[in-house]
């Protein structure tokens, strides 16, 4: 397949997730083990509210809402597809692999396969200003799975230094 056709396919996958995001909304039945996290990217205004239900160490349900650009929304949709039904430790590894990938680092082929559609966002590495958009949902996931005992929390804000670029450099 010609490179331009492959790029068009990837763009279409991203646009589809942005226009028709999976798991968008809120969890209908909030129970013990549900974590509620809000993160904001102050450099662009993207906001995500992530709800995550964990039972016996497995992500049993997930939903997101908020406002964001197409990359942010598509990434959140792809992330929910990639981690639902997975053990928390596996979701954490996927999140780390995703972060490395969008920063231009090589990741193992099996991690790329596990990321599913999220692997199409590897091209974000060419646009450092968009890395924070792509990683916002994944950072919310990390906060959610690292919340002690998975207790619900409110309004955790993502407050990175806006003077830093997408790779943490000033």
N, C-alpha and C positions, 0 to 999 in steps of 0.2 A: 504494500500500500504506500503510495506517495506520502511524503512527509506532510504536505499541506492537507491531504485527506485525513490523515491521522490527527493533526491539529484540529481540524474541523469536527471530527468525532469527539475528541476530548472537550472542546468548547460546548458541543451539544449536550454532553453528559452533565457538565457544570450548569448550563442554562436550564436543563430539565430539573435538576435538584433545586435550583434557585426558584424556579417558577412553581414547582410542585414538590415542596419539601416533605420528606418523610418524617413522621413522628413530631410534627409541629403542633403545638397546643400545650395543654396541661394534662397531667395525669388525673384521671377521673376519680380514682379511689386512693387518696393519700393515706398511707398506713405507717406503722412503725417500720423503720428501715428506709424511709423515703428521705432523700436529701434534696434541698432546694437551694440552689446557688445562683447568684446574679453577678456577672462580670461585665465590665465596661472597658472599651478601648478608648481612652480619652483623646487619642490623636485623631480619631475619625468619627467618634460618636457611636460606633457599633455597640449594642447591648444585647446580652444573651441571658435569659433565665433558663436554667437547666434543672429539671427534676429527674431524679434517678432513684429507682427502687432496687435495693439489694436484698436478696434473701439467700442465706447460706453461702455467702461469698460470690453469688452469681448476680449479674445485672439482669433483673427479670423484667423491668420496664423502664422506659426513658421517654422524655418529651422535652421540647425546647420551645421557647417563644422569645420575642424581642424584636428589635429593629436592627437591620444591618444591610450592608451591600450584598451584591450577588455572590461574591466569593465567601463572605462570612456565612450567609444563609446556606449556600450549597455545602460548605464544609461541615456545618452543624448537621445537616440532613445526612450526609455521607458518614459522619462520625456515629450518629445514632444507629444506622444500619450496621456499621462495623462492630459495635460493641454489645448490642443487645443479645442476651443469651450467653455472654462470655463471662468467665471468672474475672473478678476485679483485677487480679494480678496480670492477666492476659490483656485486659483493656489498658492498663497502665503501660505495658510494653508497646502496645500499638500506638498509644499517644506519644511515647518517646520516639518511636520510629517515624511517625508522621512529622513531628517537629524537626527531626534530622533531615527528612526528605525535602521539606519545603525550604530548608536552609541550604539545599544543594548538596547534601551529603549522601553518599551511597548507603542504601539499606539492603539487608538480605532479601533475596527474591521471595522467600516464604512470607516475610513481613509485608512486602508489597502486595502479594496475593491476599493476605488477610485484611489489608486495608480496603480492598474492593475498589469501589468507585473513587474513594478518597485518593487513591494513587494517581488519579488524573490531575490532581492539584500540584504535582511535582514541578510544573512549569512556573509556579509562583516564585520559585527561587530566583528567577530572572527579574523579579520586581520586588525589591526589598521593602518598599512601602506597603505592599500587600500581604507580607508575611504575618503581621499581627492580625489582619482580617481573617486569614486562613486558620490561624492557630487559636483564636479566641474560644471557640467551642471546646477544643481539645484541652485548653487550660482550665476551662470550667469543669470538664470531666475530671481532670487531675485534682482540682479542689474538692470535688464531690467525693471521689473515692478515697481521698486522704482525710476527709472529715472524720474526726474521732468517733468511733462507734456508729457512723453514718446517721448522726442526729441531724434533723432539719436545721438549717441556718438561714439567716436572712441577709440580703444585700451585701454580699462580699463584692467589693469593687476591685477590678483589675487596675492597678495604679502604677503602671510602668512609667519610667521617666520619659516624657515625650521628646527629650533631646537625644535619646538613643535611637539608633537605627534598628531594623528588624533583627539584627544579629547581636544586639547588646552592646554595640560600640557607640561611643559618643562622637 
